Amino acid sequence: MLKDRVQITESGFKVFHENETRELFYGFFTLKDDPDEDAEMQPTSYWDPVNTFVIPIEKKQCFVEVAEKENGRIVERYRFYFSKNKSKYELSITTKANHKYGKGAHIITIEWVNTTGEQINGKRIYLTNEAKEKFYFLTDVIYPIKPEAKKQMDQYVYIVPEGEDASMYYVEADEFVKDRYAIIG
C-alpha cells in the first residue's frame, strides 16, 4: 500500500518505490476543498538510497495528497496532514435543543477557539446517527458568521424527525478536521 511507503520527515516526506511501472505525483488541498475531488498534482521522484530525495514542504502546516499513476490513471492515493507545529488548534462543536426554530429543532454551534476561523467544506463536518449514516447540514462551506468578530463561530439548525430520539444524532468531523483541530464540546 502507498500509505505504508510514505514516510513523513520534519522537512517534508519521502516515498519508497515498489512498482517500476508507476509514476509518483503529489499536490496540496485544504479543508475548504471538496473531499471527493482530487488535488492538483505535479510529478515528483521516489526516494532512492543514492540521492536520498525528500520532497520538501515549505509550509508550516498543510494537507498533502500523494498519488501513483500507471498508464496515466491513478491506481493508489494517500492523503495526510503535515505540520511542523505539534500543538493543535481547538474547534468546539456543541448541539443544543432550540425550539425557537420549531418542534425538534436543535442548533449546532461551531467555534474556532484559539485561532482565526477558516473555511471548511460542508462534507467534512456532518450529522450522523448510530447506523453511521451521514446527514450534511449545509451544502457549501462552514465559516465564521462574522469573520471580523472576536468570537469566531458558525451556527446551523436541524430538525429531528418527529417520533425520533434526538440523542440518536450527533455531529462528527472527518479525519482531516481532527488532524488539524482538537475537537471539544
Secondary structure, 3 states (H helix, E strand, C coil): CHHHHEEECCCEEEEECCCCCCEEEEEEECCCCCCCCCCCCEEECCECCCCCCCEECCCCEEEEEEEEEECCEEEEEEEEEEECCCCCEEEEEEEEECHHHCCCEEEEEEEECCCCCCCEECCCEEEECCCCCEECCCCCEECCCCCCCCCEEEEEEEECCCCCCHHHCEEEECHHHHHHEEEEC
